[in-house]
Amino acid sequence: MNDRMLGWVMGSRLALAAGAWVLAAGLAAAPVPASAQAAQAAATNPDLYRIGAGDTVRITVYQSPDLTLEAKVTEAGVISYPLIGAIRLGGLTVSGAEAALAAALKKGDFIKNPQVTVMVTQVRANQVNVLGQVGRPGRVPLDVAGMRLTDVIALAGGIAASAGSDTVVVTGTRNGQAFRLEVDLPRVFAPGGRDNDIVIQPGDAIWVDRYPVVYLYGEVQRPGQLRLERGMTVMQALASAGGLTQRGTQRGLRVSRRAANGQVQSLELSMDDALQPGDVVFVRESLF
């Protein structure tokens, strides 16, 4: 083999090795679907995750390959298992399901000392809807019991930094009654704010609205829409918009505000007054 041919072979091998490394790195970096993440969490937390309707479970019994079964939990929370028949797994932890199956096999004298393993392969139950201004809106599985609002929002990619509001609305049912709660996220992280980080239950819906805005027009440097920060005053809003033009004046500054009955009111506010979502600020032109 001449030097030219040897160089070509070595270069091809290096290229193939580099390609394989890039492919492996890409596969490692690929995002894991939420259902797969939940299934992994159920496997690593057998005493926390509770099996629900729609989940798929794989059951194996030591030294009894004929009893290996992969089944989907029905809406009633049961599966049909060989020798036993219908058995309820819904609402049980993974460890609890293993114990229930082992007890049923032992009670029927099918196996003297059964060693049962249950693995959740697909999670379809115990999900919530996360909608609005989050990183990944959609259905999010509750992979462990007792997950709180901040846990679920984190799984959904967090609040969208450029669009999300500080206030989150949670709806669902509690004790058979319709439930709705507005949660102020900054309060969750304030001292003593743990109680505001509520426990989310299956079937809940979480809504993250767009951040509140005000509108400025007239003699301001940058008229238009402006994000309303918490407690923002008229002076702060004008400063965020670049201040007044050379022709602008603070005198006679008017704010249009929609009242609770839907009527629009025209108010004259001072520079230290706080603005409200949807306010329209008009800066007049100086007469002198």
N, C-alpha and C positions, 0 to 999 in steps of 0.2 A: 504494500500500500504506500503510495507516494505521499509527500508532505501535504499536498493540496487536498487529497482525498481524506487524509487523517484529520486535517483541520475542519473539513466539512462535517465529518462524523462527530467530532467533539463538540462543534457548535450546535448540531442538531440535538445532541444529548442535553446540553446545557439549556437549550430552549425548551425542551420537553420538561425538564426538571423545574424550570422557572414557571412554566404554564401550570404544572401540577400544584406548585406552591401557591400561586395566585388563586386557583380554583379552590383549594382547601381553605385559604384565608377567607375567600368570599363566602363559602358555605358556613364557616364559623361565625362570620359577622352577620349572616342573614337573620332577620328578626324571627323569633319563635311565635307562632300564633297564640292568641290569648287562651284558646281552649287547651292547647298543648301545655302552656305554662300552668294552667289550673290543674291539669292531670298530673303534672310533675309535683305540684304543691300537695295534691291529695296523697301522692305516694310517699312524700317526705313528712307529711303531717297526718298520719292515719288516725290520730285521736282528736283531730280538729275538724277536718272536712266531713260534711254530712252528705250522704248520697241522696240524690233527688231524681224526680221524674225526668226522663230523657237522657240521663247519664248511661254510658255503656261501661259495663264491668267485665273483667276477665277473672274467672274463678278456677283455681287449680287445687287439687288435693294430692298431698304427698303419696307417691307410690300408687296412685289411682288415675292413670291417664284418661280412662274412659269418662271420668267425671269433670274433665276440663271443659269449660263452657265460657263463651263470650255472649253476653245478653244485654239487651237494652231494658232499662227500668221503665215500666209503664207509668201512665198518668196516675194510677192508683198506688204507685210505689212498690210494685211487686215484680218478681221475675218467676219464670217456670224453670225449675231445676230438676235434673234426673233423680229418680228415687224419692225425692221429697215432694215434688209438685210445686204449687204456688207458695212462695215465701216472700214476706215483706222485708225489703231492704231500705226503702225510702225513709229518710229521717235518721238512719243509723250512721255512725261513723264507720270508717273502713274497718277499724278493729272490731267494732260492734257487729258489723256484717259477717266478719270471719267467725266470731263467736256464735252468732245465730245459726249459721250454716253448719258449723261443727256440732252444735247441740242437736240440731235436727237429724243429722246423719247418725249421731251416736244413739239418739232416742229410738230411731227405727231399726237399730241393730244392723245397719248396713256396713259400718266400719267401727271397729272397736275403739280406736283412739285417733280420730281424724285430725289431720293438720291441714287447715284450709288457709289459702292465701287469696285475697281479693285485691285487685288492682283496677283503679278507675282509668280506663283508656281514653274516654272522651267525656268531656264535661258539657252538658247541655242544660242542666238545672242550675238553680241558685245563681241566676244572672240578674243584672240590673241594666237599665238603659241610661247611658250618659250622653247627653245631647247638648248642642250649642257650641260655645267657644272653648273647646278643649283640643288637645293635640290629636287624639284619635277617637272621635265620637263613634258610638255604636254600643253593642252589647258587651258587658264586662262580666266575667264570671267571678263569683265570690268564692275564691279558692280555699278559704278557711272560715270558720265560724267567727262571728264577732268583728268582722271588718268594719272600720269606721269610714266616715265620709272622705277624709284626706287620703286613706289607703286606696279607695276606689278612684278618686280623681287622679292620683299618681299613676294607677294602671292605665287610665285613659289618656296619658300623655301630659297631664297637668293643664292648668289654665293657660290659654293662649295669651302670651305676653302682650301682643299688639292689639288684642281685641277683647279679652275676657274681663268680665265684671268681678268685683270683690264679693258680690252677693250671689249665693247659690241657692236654688230652690229644690227641695226634696219633696216628692209626692209618693204616695203609696197607701197602704192600709196598716192600721195598728188596732189590735183587738176588734177586728171586724168593722172598724170605722174608717172613713176616708181621712187621710192624713196629709197635711201640707205644712212645710216649715221653711222659712227663709233663714239661711245661715250666713252670718257675716264672717267671712274667712279670717280677716285680721284678728277678730276676737278669739278665734280658736287658738292662735299662737300667743295671745296675751296671757299674763299670769292668771292662773285659775280658769283658763278657758277650755279645759279638757271636756267639760260637760257639753260644750257647743259642737264638739266633734262627734256627732251622733253615730250610733251603730246602724249600718245599712242592712236592710232585710231583702230577701229575694222578691223580685217583682217591683222594687222601687224604681223611680225614674228621677234622674238628677239633671237639672237644667242650669246651664251657665249662660247668662244673657250677655249681650255686648256691653261694653263699658258705657256709662252715661256721658252725654255730651251737652255742651252749650254752643250757641251760635253768636258770633260777633260780626257786626257790619257797621258801616259808616266810616268815620275817620280813625281807623286803626291801621297799623302797618301791615298786618297779615289777617285780613278778614276771612271768616269762614267757620268751619266746625272745629271745636276744641274739646279735648277730653277733660271731663270734669273730675278733678282730683277731690279726695275727701276733704270737706271743709273749705273748698276753694272760695275766696272772696272775689268781689268785682275787681279790686286792684290786682290781685294775683292773676286773674284771667286776662286782663289787659296787658300785664307784663309778659305773660306767655305768648300773647299775640304780637309782641314786639313794641308795645306801647302805642301812644297816640301819634298821629301824624302832626305836622307843623300847624295844620289848620284845626286840629281836634281840640275839644275842650271837655273837662270833667263836669262842667255845669250842665244841668238839665239832662243828665244821663238817664235813659229810659230802659226798662226791662219789661219785655212781654212774657207773661207767665200763665200757663194754663191751670185753672183752678180744678178742684175735685169734681165739680159739676160740668166740666168741659168748656166753660167759658174762658176766654183769653182776657187777662187783666193787664193793664199798663201801669207799671209801678215806677216810682222814682226812688232808686236805692243809693245809699252812700257807698263810698269806695271800700268800706270795711264790712259791708253786708255780705252774707254768704249766698252763693248762687245755688239753684236747684236744677236737677236734670231737665233738659229741654228749654231752659231759659234762652231768650233771644235778647242780646244786649245791643243797643243802638247808641253810637257815639256821635253827637252833633258836631257841626262845624262852628267854630268860633266866629262871632260877628265882628270882632275887633282884631 
